[in-house]
Amino acid sequence: MFEVTLINDQTEGGIRKAAFQTCNAVCSRQIDIELDGDVVRSVRYTGGCHGNTQGIGALVVGMKKADIISRLEGIDCKGRGTSCPDQLANALKML
């Protein structure tokens, strides 16, 4: 129900770059993720609350996927059942 959809996944120079369409319940429309192994190099949201999504992206740089998932999974925004951070956790589970 609140799943993200993988729309692009490629590896260049050992860096995995993936793009996900978020579900309709959140304000953001897309999440772009760069990974070096299991460590996040960058996260960029399209749409959403700009300051909050920039903050999330800055905070997760250098973190392992599993740590991000455990911290962000299940965060709810205004009773919607998901959030932009939760959508990031869902996306990382697919990588």
C-alpha positions as CSV (number, residue, x, y, z in Angstrom):
1,M,0.0,0.0,0.0
2,F,2.8,2.5,0.9
3,E,5.4,0.9,-1.3
4,V,8.0,2.8,-3.3
5,T,8.5,1.9,-7.0
6,L,12.0,1.5,-8.4
7,I,12.2,3.5,-11.6
8,N,16.0,3.4,-12.3
9,D,18.9,1.4,-10.9
10,Q,22.4,1.5,-12.4
11,T,26.0,1.2,-11.2
12,E,28.8,3.5,-12.4
13,G,32.3,3.3,-11.1
14,G,31.2,1.1,-8.2
15,I,28.6,3.6,-7.1
16,R,25.0,2.4,-7.3
17,K,22.5,5.0,-8.3
18,A,18.8,4.3,-7.8
19,A,15.6,6.3,-8.2
20,F,12.3,5.5,-6.6
21,Q,8.8,6.9,-7.1
22,T,7.2,7.4,-3.7
23,C,3.6,6.5,-2.9
24,N,0.7,9.0,-3.1
25,A,0.4,9.4,0.7
26,V,3.5,11.6,0.9
27,C,4.4,15.1,-0.4
28,S,7.6,14.0,-2.1
29,R,7.4,12.4,-5.5
30,Q,10.8,10.8,-6.0
31,I,13.9,9.8,-4.0
32,D,17.3,9.5,-5.6
33,I,19.9,7.4,-3.7
34,E,23.6,6.8,-4.2
35,L,25.3,3.9,-2.5
36,D,28.9,2.8,-2.1
37,G,28.4,-0.8,-1.0
38,D,26.0,-0.6,1.9
39,V,26.9,3.0,2.8
40,V,24.8,5.9,1.6
41,R,26.7,8.6,-0.3
42,S,23.7,10.9,-1.1
43,V,19.9,11.1,-0.9
44,R,17.9,13.7,-2.8
45,Y,14.1,14.1,-2.7
46,T,12.0,15.7,-5.4
47,G,9.1,17.5,-3.8
48,G,8.1,17.4,-0.2
49,C,9.0,19.8,2.6
50,H,12.3,21.1,1.2
51,G,14.0,21.8,4.5
52,N,13.0,18.5,6.0
53,T,14.0,16.4,3.1
54,Q,17.3,18.2,2.7
55,G,17.9,17.5,6.4
56,I,17.1,13.8,6.1
57,G,19.5,13.6,3.1
58,A,22.3,15.4,5.0
59,L,21.8,13.3,8.2
60,V,22.0,9.9,6.4
61,V,25.2,10.5,4.4
62,G,27.8,8.1,5.5
63,M,25.4,5.8,7.3
64,K,24.8,2.1,6.5
65,K,21.5,1.1,4.9
66,A,20.5,-1.1,7.9
67,D,21.0,1.7,10.4
68,I,18.9,4.1,8.3
69,I,16.2,1.5,7.9
70,S,16.1,0.8,11.6
71,R,15.8,4.5,12.5
72,L,13.4,5.7,9.9
73,E,11.1,2.7,9.2
74,G,7.6,3.3,10.5
75,I,7.7,7.1,11.0
76,D,4.3,8.5,10.3
77,C,3.3,11.9,8.9
78,K,0.0,13.3,10.0
79,G,-1.7,9.9,10.3
80,R,-1.0,8.9,6.7
81,G,0.6,5.6,7.6
82,T,3.9,6.6,6.1
83,S,6.2,9.6,5.6
84,C,9.1,10.8,3.5
85,P,11.6,9.1,6.0
86,D,9.6,5.9,5.9
87,Q,9.6,5.9,2.1
88,L,13.4,6.2,2.2
89,A,13.6,3.2,4.5
90,N,11.3,1.2,2.1
91,A,13.5,2.2,-0.8
92,L,16.7,1.1,1.0
93,K,15.1,-2.3,1.8
94,M,14.8,-2.9,-2.0
95,L,18.5,-2.2,-2.6
